[in-house]
Amino acid sequence: MGQKAIVLINIEIGSEEEVLSQLAKIPNVKETYLVYGVYDIVAVIEANTQDELREIVVKHVRRIPKVRSTTTMMVIEEHKR
């Protein structure tokens, strides 16, 4: 996988488990985190191209029932410890 994005997701109150379950069904979603703050869920998505990443977010993540909004951050450089 050549491209990675971090997607910040806002969902309807009380739908955490339902949305996390749906995200787990998307093969390109590699990690998910339930978080406190402005966003409810953070997902890490990997794909071969930026176009494929965009398609996954638009056609799969955003279409999950009870997802209200997303903010996508494309990773341009990765640093691991």
N, C-alpha and C positions, 0 to 999 in steps of 0.2 A: 504494500500500500504506500503510495507516494505522497498523499495529501492528508492533512489532519485539520479538523475544526473542533472548536469548543462551542457548544450550543447552550445558551442560557434560556431556560424555559419557565414561563409563568403558566400555572394551571388553575383550574377551579378548586376552591377549598374542598378538602376531603377526598380528592381524587388521586392522591399520591400513588397508592398501590396499583390502581388501574392503569395510570399513565406509565409507571415504571414497568409494569408487565408488558404493555404494548411496545415500549422501547426495546425491551429484551428480545422481542421477536424480529427486530431489524438487524440483520447480520453485520452491517457496517458500524453499528453502535457498539463500541468496545468497552466503555465504562459509563456508569451513571452514578450520580450522587444526589441524595436528598439533602438540601441545604436550607439554612435560615438566611433571611435577608430579603433583598429586593426580588430575587428569583427563587423558585421552588426546587428546580432540578437542574443539574449541570450534566450534560452528556458529551462524551468524547466520541467523535465520529471519524473514521478513516475510509479513504477511497483512493482510487487510482488517479483521478483528476479533479480539478476544481469544479468542472461541470457536473461530474458525478456526485460530488459533495452537495452542490446546490440542489440537484434533483432529489437526493435523499432527504434533505431538510424540507424542501417544498412539497414533495409528493408523498412523503411518509411521516415525518415528525409533525409537521404542521397540520396534517389531516387526522391525527389522533384525536378522538373525541375528548373534550375537556382541556385541551391545550389552548390557552388564550393567546399567547404570543411567544415569539422566540427572538433572540438576538444571537447572531452567529459571528464568531471570531475565527478567522482563518489563521492557522499557525504558519508563520513564515520562517521560524527557526526554533529548533528544539534543543534544550539543554538539560541533560540528565546528570544527576549526582551519582 
